Amino acid sequence: MPELSRFFGIIIRMYFDEHNPPHIHVEHQGDKAVFAFNGNITRGQLKSRTAIKLVREWIDLHVSELQEDWELAQAGNPIKKINPLD
């Protein structure tokens, strides 16, 4: 599972053989959640409200890059890393 970004102990990944709607897999301190590109959690949970806030902020900053990576992954092409939050 390719890693898109990593920051503040948060790992963000995207699978190549995923189903719609577009989403990312997020892991933080053993918790796992799936986020849609609008920032909603669609599966799982993160206990840290701060981590949720940071992931949503990151998504907002990189939604066009996420969409591009989703399209690359759907076509079976390598995805591009996305800058972490600073």
Sequence and secondary structure as in RCSB ss.txt:
>XXXX:A:sequence
MPELSRFFGIIIRMYFDEHNPPHIHVEHQGDKAVFAFNGNITRGQLKSRTAIKLVREWIDLHVSELQEDWELAQA
GNPIKKINPLD
>XXXX:A:secstr
  EEEEETTEEEE  SS  SS EEEEEETTEEEEEETTS EEEE  S HHHHHHHHHHHHHHHHHHHHHHHHHHT
T          
